Amino acid sequence: MAETKQPERLCVGCRQLHPKDALLRIVRSSDGTVIYDPTGKSPGRGAYLCPSAECLRLARKQGGLSWSFKGRVAPAVYDVLTEVLREQEEGSR
């Protein structure tokens, strides 16, 4: 049998390919709001980020989300992602 390929996505922070299910998904909905998508199934244009503080720092510094969504991203989005990463770290301890 042929091996099934797992979808890969590019992290907007480190710009490396990773398996889709290992990344956080951020989505811009049709009304232009940018939100964290924990289910990975919300409609809209998606961008992916490694679940690490370093990748979040790089995405913020280099404007990775703004580039992906072709527009400004509110600083509050980065604050939400920082909190999500903090919760994931605490949950893994």
Secondary structure, DSSP 8 states (H G I E B T S, - for coil): -------EEEBTTT--EEEGGGSEEEEE-TTS-EEEESSS--SSEEEEE-SSHHHHHHHHHHTHHHHHHTS---HHHHHHHHHHHHHHHHHT-
